[in-house]
Amino acid sequence: MDRRIAVIRGDGIGPEIVGEAVGVLDAVAAKFEHSFRYAEAPMGGNAIDAFGVPLPDSSLETCLSSDSVLLGAVGGPKWDSQPSANRPEKGLLKLRAAMGLYTNVRPARMFSELASACPLRADIANRGIDFVVVRELIGGLYFGEHTTVEENGEKKARDICEYSETEIRRVARVAFEMARKRRKRVTSVDKSNVLDTSRLWRAVVTEVAGEYPDVELLHMYVDNASMQMVKDPSQFDVLVTENLFGDILSDEASQITGSIGMIPSSSMGEGTRGLYEPIHGSAPDIAGQNKANPIGTVLAAAMMLRYSFDMAAEAAAIENAVDQTLKAGFRCGDIMEQGCTLLGCTEMGAEIRKRI
């Protein structure tokens, strides 16, 4: 099978971790007799330096004409002085909108080998952590109107949050379909005791639940959800929520699993083309030092194979290779523990490839 993958290496540690993920994809291609072709698509701070904008038209066209997109990370303090409309992160928002990626899926799974890295009490961690956050991605506050004006001698800022029934319904269906393949429980997170958008959210999600009588639906306010996530994460199966709440909760979810460097992410729309990336940032403080953990990006590549290319066996080969590498005692700095072997980014990638 032949597939064209747009590669956004990005900033900071992005080129390092993407390089290892591409190496793992090449190992899969060799084992399963596929052909993966890579097309470079500069985006982020590096694109600002080279082209003056965070997402050049040529890069956008490359992504739109590819079967899927693999992304490292973008941004860093070097570009903090850029105008708001030209910051590296704006390239990512523009790409999501252009690709129609309205759903972000972030699994939060604690590897048994990393249980000691979990910041929660042992009795809580021992119940297990294995849930998914489904986040609406191209609506809400992030894509509403943003204005800053001066009134009566002082500045006043305003951000508009809007959601339509269609935007809510489509992401809710993603969550329910995913729950059907897991433990059949959806927790919808909102703030309907305060916000009109959340009241609409709750009503539409409840309506969609009627299409899935085999899936249990629970509603939870976002402040309670954030508390419950550290009190007893084992209660969750699939969480579905709007853009801002999802951004915050998915980062909390990643941290309780032990390390943000281990968590992949997929962003999908109506078709099979998606955007796959680790959830961590560009970590410029360790860039170029071979210290980054590539596992989140490697597992993002596995998600690409499963969700965009319908290659379940190939995805499982990557996930099993990661499991076996961790069981063998190999660790990067962010997950290092006594009695294990510390590896750099390239060495970790090599160990995973050996086990494909």
C-alpha positions in Angstrom: 0.0 0.0 0.0 1.3 3.4 -1.0 0.7 6.5 1.2 1.9 10.1 1.1 2.5 11.7 4.5 3.1 15.4 5.0 5.8 15.9 7.6 5.9 19.1 9.7 9.0 18.8 11.8 8.4 22.1 13.5 10.5 23.9 16.1 12.6 23.0 19.2 12.7 19.2 19.6 10.2 18.7 16.8 12.8 17.7 14.1 14.3 15.1 16.5 11.1 13.4 17.6 9.6 13.4 14.1 12.8 11.9 12.7 12.5 8.9 15.1 8.8 8.5 14.3 9.6 8.5 10.6 12.2 5.8 11.2 9.7 3.7 13.0 7.2 4.2 10.1 10.0 3.1 7.7 10.5 -0.1 9.8 6.8 -0.8 9.6 6.8 -0.2 5.8 9.6 -2.7 5.4 8.0 -5.4 7.5 4.5 -5.1 6.0 5.6 -4.2 2.4 4.1 -0.7 2.3 5.5 2.4 0.7 5.3 5.6 2.8 6.4 8.8 0.9 7.2 11.9 2.9 6.6 15.5 1.8 8.1 18.3 3.9 5.8 21.1 5.0 7.5 23.9 7.1 5.3 25.4 9.8 5.8 27.3 12.9 8.7 29.5 14.0 11.0 28.0 11.4 8.5 29.0 8.7 8.3 32.5 10.0 12.1 32.7 9.8 12.1 31.4 6.2 8.9 32.7 4.7 7.7 35.4 7.1 4.5 33.5 8.0 3.8 30.5 10.3 2.0 28.5 7.6 3.1 29.2 4.0 0.6 28.5 1.2 2.9 25.8 -0.2 2.9 23.9 3.2 -0.8 24.1 3.4 -1.2 22.7 -0.1 1.2 19.9 0.8 -0.9 18.9 3.8 -4.2 19.1 1.9 -2.8 17.0 -1.0 -1.4 14.3 1.4 -3.1 11.2 2.8 -2.3 12.4 6.4 0.0 14.7 8.4 2.6 14.0 11.0 3.6 17.0 13.2 6.3 17.5 15.8 5.8 20.7 17.8 5.8 24.4 17.0 6.6 27.6 18.9 9.2 28.9 21.4 10.3 32.1 23.1 12.3 33.1 20.0 9.0 34.1 18.4 7.2 35.7 21.4 7.7 39.1 19.9 5.7 38.3 16.8 2.3 40.0 16.4 -0.5 37.9 17.7 -1.8 37.1 14.1 1.7 35.8 13.1 2.7 33.7 16.1 3.8 30.1 15.3 0.6 28.7 17.0 -1.5 30.6 14.4 -0.2 28.3 11.8 -1.6 25.3 13.6 -5.0 26.9 14.1 -5.1 27.7 10.4 -4.1 24.2 9.4 -6.8 22.6 11.6 -9.4 24.9 10.1 -8.3 24.3 6.5 -8.3 20.6 7.0 -11.7 20.7 8.7 -10.3 18.9 11.8 -13.1 19.4 14.2 -12.3 16.5 16.7 -9.1 16.0 18.7 -8.6 12.6 20.4 -6.1 12.3 23.2 -5.8 8.9 24.9 -4.7 8.9 28.6 -3.2 5.6 29.4 -0.8 4.7 32.1 1.8 2.1 31.1 2.2 -0.4 33.9 5.9 -0.1 33.6 5.6 3.6 34.5 3.2 3.4 37.4 5.9 4.7 39.8 6.0 8.0 37.7 2.3 8.6 38.3 1.9 11.6 40.7 -1.3 10.3 42.2 -1.4 8.1 45.4 -0.6 4.5 44.8 -4.0 3.3 45.7 -5.5 5.6 43.1 -3.0 4.7 40.4 -3.5 1.0 41.1 -7.1 1.2 39.9 -5.7 2.0 36.4 -5.8 5.0 34.1 -7.2 4.3 30.6 -9.5 6.9 29.1 -9.8 9.1 26.1 -10.5 12.9 25.9 -12.5 13.9 22.8 -12.2 17.6 22.3 -14.1 19.9 19.8 -11.3 21.6 18.0 -12.4 24.4 15.6 -15.1 26.2 17.5 -15.6 28.0 20.8 -13.4 30.7 22.3 -10.3 29.9 20.2 -12.1 30.6 17.0 -14.5 33.4 18.1 -14.0 37.1 17.7 -11.1 38.6 19.7 -11.0 42.3 20.3 -9.0 44.7 22.5 -10.2 48.3 22.7 -9.6 51.3 24.9 -12.5 52.8 26.8 -12.4 55.6 29.3 -8.6 55.5 29.4 -8.2 51.8 30.0 -7.9 48.7 27.8 -10.8 46.3 27.6 -10.6 42.8 26.0 -13.3 40.5 24.7 -13.4 36.9 23.4 -16.5 35.5 21.9 -17.5 31.8 22.5 -20.0 30.4 20.0 -21.2 26.9 19.3 -23.9 25.6 16.8 -25.9 22.4 17.1 -24.1 20.9 14.1 -20.6 21.5 15.7 -21.7 19.9 18.9 -23.5 17.0 17.3 -20.7 15.8 15.1 -18.1 15.7 17.9 -20.6 14.0 20.2 -21.1 11.2 17.7 -17.3 10.7 17.5 -17.3 10.2 21.3 -20.2 7.8 21.3 -18.8 5.7 18.4 -15.5 5.5 20.3 -17.2 4.5 23.5 -18.9 1.6 21.7 -15.5 0.2 21.0 -14.3 0.6 24.5 -16.3 0.4 27.8 -19.5 2.1 26.6 -19.5 5.1 28.8 -19.4 8.8 27.8 -18.9 11.7 30.2 -19.9 15.0 28.7 -18.2 17.9 30.4 -19.7 21.4 30.4 -20.5 24.5 32.5 -24.2 24.5 31.9 -25.0 26.1 35.3 -23.4 29.3 33.9 -22.9 29.3 30.2 -25.5 29.4 27.4 -23.1 27.5 25.1 -22.8 24.8 27.7 -26.6 24.5 28.0 -26.8 24.0 24.3 -23.9 21.5 24.5 -25.7 19.5 27.2 -29.0 19.4 25.3 -27.5 18.3 22.0 -25.3 15.7 23.6 -28.3 14.3 25.4 -30.2 14.2 22.1 -27.3 12.3 20.4 -27.2 9.8 23.2 -30.6 8.7 22.1 -29.0 7.2 19.0 -26.7 5.1 21.2 -28.9 3.2 23.8 -26.0 0.8 24.5 -23.8 3.6 25.7 -24.2 5.2 29.2 -24.1 9.0 29.3 -23.1 11.1 32.3 -22.9 14.9 32.5 -20.3 16.6 34.6 -19.4 20.3 35.3 -15.8 21.1 34.2 -14.6 22.0 37.7 -15.9 18.7 39.1 -14.4 16.8 36.1 -11.0 18.3 36.8 -11.2 17.2 40.4 -12.5 13.7 39.6 -9.7 13.2 37.2 -7.2 13.3 40.1 -9.5 11.7 42.7 -10.4 8.6 40.6 -9.5 8.6 36.9 -10.5 4.9 36.6 -14.1 6.1 36.5 -13.7 7.6 33.0 -13.9 5.9 29.7 -14.6 8.6 27.0 -14.8 12.3 27.9 -16.3 14.7 25.4 -16.1 18.5 25.8 -15.7 21.8 24.0 -12.4 23.4 22.9 -11.2 25.4 25.9 -12.2 22.8 28.5 -10.7 20.0 26.4 -7.4 21.8 26.1 -7.1 22.1 29.8 -8.5 18.6 30.8 -6.4 16.7 28.2 -3.2 18.3 29.6 -4.2 17.3 33.1 -5.0 13.8 31.8 -1.6 13.5 30.3 0.2 14.5 33.4 -1.4 12.0 35.7 -0.2 9.1 33.5 3.4 9.9 34.4 4.8 12.0 31.6 3.5 14.3 28.9 6.1 12.9 26.6 4.2 9.6 26.3 0.9 10.8 25.0 -0.1 10.9 21.3 -2.9 12.9 19.7 -5.1 12.7 16.6 -7.2 15.4 15.0 -9.8 14.3 12.5 -12.6 15.6 10.3 -15.1 14.0 8.0 -12.6 12.0 5.9 -9.7 9.7 6.7 -7.0 12.4 6.5 -5.9 13.5 9.9 -3.2 15.4 11.8 -1.2 13.4 14.3 1.2 14.8 16.9 2.4 14.4 20.5 0.7 16.6 22.9 3.8 18.2 24.4 5.4 21.4 23.2 8.6 22.2 21.5 10.8 22.2 24.6 13.5 24.6 23.3 15.5 24.1 26.5 16.5 20.6 25.5 16.4 21.0 21.7 19.4 19.6 19.8 20.7 17.7 22.9 19.3 14.3 22.1 17.3 14.4 25.4 13.7 14.4 24.0 11.3 11.5 24.5 10.1 10.4 21.0 7.5 7.9 22.3 4.5 10.3 22.1 5.3 11.0 18.4 5.9 7.3 17.7 2.5 6.5 19.2 1.0 9.3 17.2 2.3 7.6 14.0 0.6 4.4 15.2 -2.6 6.3 15.6 -2.2 7.5 12.0 -1.8 4.0 10.7 -4.9 2.8 12.6 -7.3 5.7 12.0 -6.3 7.2 8.7 -4.8 4.2 6.8 -6.9 1.3 8.4 -3.7 -0.5 9.3 -4.6 -2.0 12.6 -1.9 -4.7 12.6 0.8 -2.2 11.7 -0.3 0.1 14.5 -0.3 -2.7 17.0 3.2 -3.6 15.9 4.4 -0.1 16.9 2.4 -0.1 20.2 3.8 -3.6 21.1 7.3 -2.4 20.3 6.9 0.5 22.7 5.6 -1.8 25.4 8.4 -4.2 24.9 11.0 -1.5 25.0 9.7 -0.1 28.3 9.5 -3.7 29.7 13.2 -4.1 28.8 14.0 -1.2 31.1 14.8 1.5 28.6 13.9 5.1 29.5 14.3 8.6 28.4 15.1 11.3 30.9 11.5 12.3 31.6 10.5 8.8 32.6 13.8 7.6 34.1 13.7 5.6 37.3 16.2 3.6 39.4 17.4 0.3 37.8 16.6 1.4 34.2 18.8 2.4 31.3 18.8 6.0 30.3 18.6 6.6 26.5 18.7 9.6 24.3 16.1 10.3 21.6 17.8 8.5 18.8 18.7 5.5 20.9 15.1 5.2 22.1 13.9 5.3 18.5 16.5 2.6 17.6 15.3 0.3 20.4 11.7 0.6 19.3 12.6 -0.1 15.6 14.4 -3.3 16.7 11.2 -4.6 18.2 8.9 -3.9 15.2 
